[in-house]
């Protein structure tokens, strides 16, 4: 199933942090959130996954300044 990454980037060089939520597509024809979801006639509520998987939290630390402060 599809999921989101909760990505926090910490920049030690300037003290700023940036938060993004990229979406990861599972590429499954049986996931209603995927771009590869088939549009065949079937009962999606019974066959296809309707919800996202749990979010994944990632923290990245960078030694230099953020792109805005460079």
Backbone bond lengths (Angstrom), bond angles and torsions (degrees), N, CA, C in turn:
res aa  C-N    CA-C-N  psi(-1)  N-CA   C-N-CA  omega(-1)  CA-C   N-CA-C  phi
1 X - - - 1.442 - - 1.520 110.30 -
2 X 1.284 116.09 156.43 1.460 122.02 179.86 1.528 110.55 -69.80
3 X 1.329 115.77 158.97 1.462 120.15 177.17 1.521 109.57 -155.24
4 X 1.321 115.53 168.27 1.461 122.50 176.26 1.522 108.74 -111.20
5 X 1.316 115.16 148.45 1.459 121.32 172.36 1.526 106.78 -104.04
6 X 1.319 116.64 126.17 1.460 121.43 174.88 1.524 106.25 -92.27
7 X 1.319 116.06 96.91 1.461 122.04 -171.67 1.526 110.51 -103.34
8 X 1.315 115.78 120.03 1.462 121.77 174.99 1.521 107.46 -113.10
9 X 1.322 116.11 124.79 1.462 121.74 177.73 1.529 107.91 -108.12
10 X 1.321 115.92 120.68 1.462 121.86 179.15 1.521 109.28 -105.21
11 X 1.331 116.66 129.79 1.459 122.26 -179.10 1.524 108.78 -112.36
12 X 1.337 116.77 108.11 1.463 121.84 -178.32 1.524 112.28 -70.13
13 X 1.324 116.99 -26.66 1.465 120.51 -177.45 1.513 113.86 -65.92
14 X 1.324 117.50 -29.49 1.469 120.01 -178.69 1.526 112.94 -128.30
15 X 1.343 117.61 -10.27 1.461 120.59 178.34 1.518 114.60 86.07
16 X 1.318 117.05 0.59 1.467 119.84 179.51 1.520 111.21 -82.35
17 X 1.337 115.27 161.05 1.460 121.19 172.73 1.523 108.17 -137.11
18 X 1.307 115.75 148.37 1.463 122.34 179.10 1.518 107.89 -126.66
19 X 1.337 116.43 139.82 1.459 122.47 -178.15 1.523 109.10 -120.17
20 X 1.330 116.54 130.30 1.472 121.80 177.34 1.527 108.79 -133.52
21 X 1.325 116.14 159.17 1.460 122.24 177.13 1.523 110.14 -131.13
22 X 1.335 118.42 72.41 1.459 118.94 178.57 1.525 110.80 -67.21
23 X 1.321 115.85 145.35 1.464 123.90 -179.24 1.524 108.69 -97.85
24 X 1.324 117.60 131.46 1.455 122.49 179.66 1.528 108.18 -108.98
25 X 1.328 115.69 116.67 1.463 122.36 -178.93 1.522 109.52 -83.89
26 X 1.338 117.32 131.78 1.467 121.10 -178.94 1.535 112.22 -83.17
27 X 1.329 117.23 -7.79 1.467 123.51 178.16 1.533 112.88 59.02
28 X 1.309 116.83 33.31 1.469 121.22 -178.70 1.525 110.71 -102.24
29 X 1.344 117.27 136.13 1.463 119.31 175.87 1.527 112.40 -71.50
30 X 1.334 118.06 -11.83 1.462 121.75 -179.94 1.524 113.21 -105.81
31 X 1.306 116.44 20.87 1.465 121.47 176.01 1.520 107.36 -118.82
32 X 1.319 116.49 116.96 1.460 120.85 -175.29 1.533 112.24 -64.81
33 X 1.324 118.86 -21.03 1.471 122.21 179.95 1.525 113.38 -86.73
34 X 1.324 117.64 -11.68 1.460 121.88 -176.52 1.526 111.37 -81.50
35 X 1.338 115.51 148.86 1.466 119.93 174.44 1.524 111.09 -68.30
36 X 1.332 117.00 -19.09 1.459 121.47 -179.70 1.523 112.95 -91.79
37 X 1.337 117.64 8.85 1.456 121.55 179.33 1.526 109.07 -59.77
38 X 1.319 116.27 127.99 1.468 119.78 179.63 1.520 109.83 -77.43
39 X 1.294 115.65 145.18 1.459 120.66 -179.33 1.524 111.22 -103.54
40 X 1.327 115.39 26.44 1.460 119.02 176.77 1.523 108.96 -66.97
41 X 1.324 115.58 161.22 1.459 119.53 179.27 1.523 109.06 -76.92
42 X 1.299 116.24 106.14 1.457 122.60 175.65 1.520 107.82 -154.82
43 X 1.307 117.03 168.73 1.456 120.61 -179.59 1.521 109.22 -87.98
44 X 1.314 116.00 95.56 1.464 121.46 -176.29 1.519 112.02 -58.45
45 X 1.316 117.79 -37.49 1.463 119.38 -176.54 1.519 111.85 -65.04
46 X 1.317 118.42 -22.83 1.458 121.71 178.75 1.524 112.34 -96.98
47 X 1.332 117.28 -36.09 1.459 122.19 -172.67 1.519 113.10 -92.58
48 X 1.311 117.14 -43.40 1.464 121.58 -168.73 1.526 112.39 -97.94
49 X 1.325 115.11 147.32 1.461 121.84 176.47 1.528 108.33 -69.19
50 X 1.321 116.89 129.03 1.462 121.64 -175.33 1.531 112.93 -100.76
51 X 1.311 117.49 -20.05 1.471 120.90 -174.16 1.521 110.46 -112.60
52 X 1.315 114.37 163.02 1.464 120.73 175.54 1.522 109.77 -82.23
53 X 1.312 116.80 152.31 1.465 120.87 169.44 1.521 108.13 -67.75
54 X 1.299 117.20 167.94 1.463 121.30 179.35 1.524 110.56 -60.07
55 X 1.320 114.85 142.87 1.467 120.26 177.29 1.518 110.14 -63.02
56 X 1.327 115.82 149.48 1.462 121.44 175.69 1.524 108.17 -110.29
57 X 1.308 116.55 128.18 1.459 121.73 -178.14 1.532 109.91 -96.78
58 X 1.342 115.56 129.75 1.461 121.89 179.57 1.526 108.28 -132.90
59 X 1.325 116.40 132.90 1.463 121.62 175.01 1.524 107.49 -119.23
60 X 1.326 115.81 123.89 1.464 121.44 177.71 1.524 108.34 -112.76
61 X 1.315 116.18 130.48 1.460 120.47 177.46 1.528 109.67 -108.30
62 X 1.325 114.87 133.01 1.464 121.20 179.75 1.532 108.01 -119.31
63 X 1.327 117.10 140.32 1.457 121.74 -177.83 1.514 114.46 -76.30
64 X 1.319 117.41 -29.87 1.452 121.16 -176.00 1.515 112.98 -94.12
65 X 1.338 116.72 -172.88 1.455 120.88 179.09 1.534 111.44 -76.12
66 X 1.317 116.14 161.11 1.461 121.77 178.72 1.531 110.38 -69.85
67 X 1.334 118.46 165.83 1.476 120.92 -179.67 1.527 113.64 -59.30
68 X 1.330 118.29 -29.44 1.465 120.91 -179.99 1.528 111.08 -70.90
69 X 1.329 117.67 -35.91 1.468 122.17 -176.35 1.532 113.63 -87.16
70 X 1.316 118.49 -9.87 1.474 119.70 -177.80 1.497 112.40 -63.99
